[in-house]
């Protein structure tokens, strides 16, 4: 099967964190040539995150932050917009459909689902399902933890949270 882009990214990230100057750039170029992706070692990608089809065609800005156990399909772009310095922050257990674009200073909540070819330029609430151009909320799951467990077949593990990623707020009985 070969080595996928995420395994190469992890190797380059370890080298980058140790302060080795040239090898992370070489790893980034290897990812580019093998998978047609731009996944820099400077990007903060949480453990357990998977890339669809080995990471083909994925573009991630070097300052973007991605949570743990996310699923990023092929041809996804996570980056900035012209004239805006802030970049996307993606929570844990987020699923991003093929061809989606997440642009600018947006926060994607935990357990959110981004539809295929959606263009996200506004914040997405935890447990929300968004789609379209520009992306709009199609539905919000009242119990995203149970839905994730049912659809993915695994129970999410409690994890250390990176700064800036907010946990899923509890659903009150009044909100239903």
C-alpha positions in Angstrom: 0.0 0.0 0.0 2.9 2.4 0.6 3.3 5.3 2.9 0.6 7.9 3.1 0.9 11.6 3.5 0.0 11.6 7.2 2.8 9.2 8.1 5.3 11.4 6.2 3.8 14.5 7.9 4.3 12.9 11.3 7.9 12.1 10.5 8.6 15.6 9.2 6.8 17.2 12.2 9.1 15.3 14.7 12.1 16.6 12.8 10.7 20.1 12.8 10.0 20.1 16.5 13.5 18.9 17.2 14.8 21.9 15.3 16.4 20.1 12.4 16.5 22.7 9.6 16.5 21.1 6.1 14.9 17.6 6.5 11.3 18.9 7.2 11.3 20.8 3.9 12.6 17.6 2.1 9.7 15.7 3.7 7.2 18.3 2.5 8.5 18.0 -1.0 8.3 14.2 -0.9 4.6 14.6 0.2 4.1 17.0 -2.7 5.6 14.7 -5.3 4.0 11.4 -4.1 0.5 12.7 -3.2 0.1 16.0 -4.9 -0.5 17.6 -1.5 0.9 20.5 0.4 1.0 19.5 4.1 3.7 21.5 5.8 5.4 20.3 9.0 4.6 23.6 10.7 0.9 22.9 10.6 -0.5 21.6 13.9 -2.5 18.4 13.2 -3.8 16.4 16.1 -3.1 12.7 16.6 -5.4 10.2 15.1 -6.3 12.5 12.2 -6.7 10.6 8.9 -6.4 11.7 5.3 -8.7 10.2 2.7 -7.1 8.3 -0.2 -3.7 8.7 1.5 -3.9 12.5 1.3 -4.2 13.1 -2.4 -4.6 16.8 -3.3 -5.0 18.2 0.2 -3.7 21.7 0.9 -3.2 22.9 4.5 -1.8 26.3 5.5 1.2 26.1 7.7 -0.4 28.0 10.5 -3.8 26.1 10.5 -4.7 24.0 13.5 -6.6 20.8 13.2 -7.9 18.8 16.2 -7.6 15.1 17.0 -9.2 12.2 15.2 -10.5 14.2 12.3 -11.2 12.7 8.9 -10.1 14.9 5.9 -11.1 13.7 2.5 -9.2 14.2 -0.7 -8.9 17.6 -2.5 -9.7 19.6 0.7 -8.2 23.1 1.2 -7.7 24.5 4.7 -6.2 28.0 4.4 -6.5 31.7 4.6 -8.1 34.5 2.6 -6.5 37.6 1.1 -5.9 40.3 3.5 -7.0 38.3 6.6 -4.2 37.0 8.8 -6.2 34.6 11.0 -6.5 30.9 9.9 -9.0 28.1 10.5 -9.1 26.2 13.8 -10.7 22.8 13.5 -12.0 20.9 16.5 -11.8 17.2 17.4 -13.7 14.5 15.5 -14.6 16.7 12.6 -15.3 15.1 9.2 -14.6 17.1 6.1 -16.0 16.0 2.7 -14.2 15.7 -0.6 -13.3 19.0 -2.2 -14.4 21.2 0.7 -12.7 24.5 1.3 -12.3 26.0 4.8 -11.1 29.6 4.4 -10.2 32.4 6.8 -10.6 32.9 10.5 -13.2 30.2 11.1 -13.7 27.9 14.1 -15.1 24.5 13.4 -16.7 22.9 16.5 -16.1 19.3 17.6 -18.1 16.6 15.8 -19.1 18.9 13.0 -19.5 17.5 9.5 -18.5 19.6 6.4 -20.2 18.4 3.2 -18.4 17.7 0.0 -17.5 20.8 -2.0 -18.7 23.1 0.7 -17.0 26.5 1.0 -16.8 27.4 4.7 -16.2 31.1 5.5 -18.1 31.4 8.8 -17.9 29.6 12.1 -19.5 26.1 12.4 -21.2 25.1 15.7 -20.3 21.9 17.4 -22.3 19.0 16.0 -23.5 21.0 13.0 -23.8 19.6 9.5 -23.0 22.2 6.8 -23.0 22.3 3.1 -23.2 24.5 0.0 -21.5 27.5 -1.4 -21.1 29.4 0.8 -21.7 26.8 3.5 -24.8 27.1 5.7 -26.0 25.0 8.5 -28.3 22.2 7.2 -28.9 20.6 10.6 -27.5 20.4 14.1 -27.2 17.1 15.9 -28.6 17.3 19.4 -26.4 14.4 20.5 -23.2 14.4 18.3 -21.3 12.0 20.5 -23.9 9.2 20.0 -24.2 9.9 16.3 -20.4 9.8 15.8 -20.2 6.5 17.7 -23.0 5.0 15.6 -21.7 6.2 12.2 -17.9 5.5 12.8 -18.2 2.5 15.0 -15.9 3.7 17.7 -16.3 5.7 20.9 -14.4 8.9 21.0 -11.7 9.1 23.6 -11.3 12.1 25.9 -8.3 14.0 24.7 -6.0 16.9 25.7 -7.4 19.9 24.0 -5.2 22.4 22.1 -5.7 26.0 23.0 -8.6 27.7 21.2 -10.7 24.6 20.5 -13.8 24.7 22.7 -15.5 21.5 24.0 -19.0 20.5 22.9 -21.5 22.2 25.2 -23.9 19.9 27.0 -27.4 19.8 25.4 -30.0 21.0 27.9 -33.5 19.6 27.9 -34.9 23.0 27.2 -33.1 23.2 23.9 -34.8 20.1 22.5 
